Amino acid sequence: MPLLPALPDLVPRQRCGVIEFPVHHMRGGTSTGLVLHASCVPAEQTLREELLRQLMGVPQSGRLPGNRQITGLGRGAPTSNKVFLVEVEQHAGQPRLVSTLAQLAGEHGDIDWSVNCGNMSSALQLWGLDSGVIEALAIGTHDIDIRNTNTGVITTSRMARELDGSFTATGIPGVPGSFPRVDLFLQQPAGAKTEKLLPTGKAQDTVHGYDVSCVDVAVPMVIAQARQFGKTAQEAIRELEADTAFMQAIRQVWSAAGLLMGLRRRDGELMTLEELARSETIPKFCIVGPATGEGNIAVRYFTPQAGHASLAVSGGCCLAAACLIPGTVAHALARGVPPVGQANAEIELGIANPAGILGTTIVARQAGDAIAIDSAAYRRSTQILLRGHVPLYQPSAALKAWLLKQF
């Protein structure tokens, strides 16, 4: 079986008087964007950002309302305006990928360097294998760590090859068809925000008369029984958002639960009830019910102010972990979930959401009377849309001079 060859063209080149830059245009999960070798990108921030704007077709400065990005590879939506800069480092004698995400926007030139993307991260192992910067994958599974410089988070990416050399494939919600499967493991995800698996110290609390579980795995989340709100967790998100009484009730619940969880602002101060009621990010909130078809449990997820069209991968990991913890709302409603043993084991769970089934894997063990969560993984798929060189027709004199030095 032939192994994946290294690609020699990971450097800029010149053709017909035009400088061309090497890129992989890829899909990771439900996002698309570019993956670039970090060594090919200018270290100087001004030149680096100019290059990314050129590649994605966004304004170099100011705003351009309605920009369709017809001069670049971006596609308008934030989920398709991502660029990863990636290289390899050695850690504890093993190679690992180092990723830096640039989040662009179609209508202006500002670039956000503060966030990571769980979806696009699933493209990075395939990029490394395809470009030859990491060792070609033989038959079976292959794990590699990814250190993200934006957030400091380390994930482990896992892919597998079949006997015929093809990658093990899977389908995921929101992407028609089957493509190379990637499992991304979040290491030591418990207490990501509160430093506690169960921030209130209990598997279940009563808040404004509703039974809820407050769990912090990858993200702090309030999990509530759908039936106590007169729901089934099978409803369309628009239907739930249109129910003003329901939305007001869950806002009261997540705000009060957030106080019990001891959630804090970025400056370290405890969030007030009013701040929690206005929060766009934490705590996440969901209602859960029995799965009626595939999957172990059904969910409708809120971010928290708005319903999610499917289920965020971090929230899916948190809910999956909650399904393993005796006494939680999720554990009581989940079906077909095996008990957690004394040794670490990978437990796969499917979360039924409006877009389909989110596959998750929780690595857990019994630790005395508690459950220890070693890692949590979400299943994505990835593909290479295009590999090659993008002509840069309008580089500044400074960027052109830098690129010419790379030949």
Summary of the structure (lengths in Angstrom):
residues: 407
radius of gyration: 22.5
end to end distance: 34.1
largest distance: 71.5
contacts: 1383
relative contact order: 0.15
helix: 22%
strand: 40%
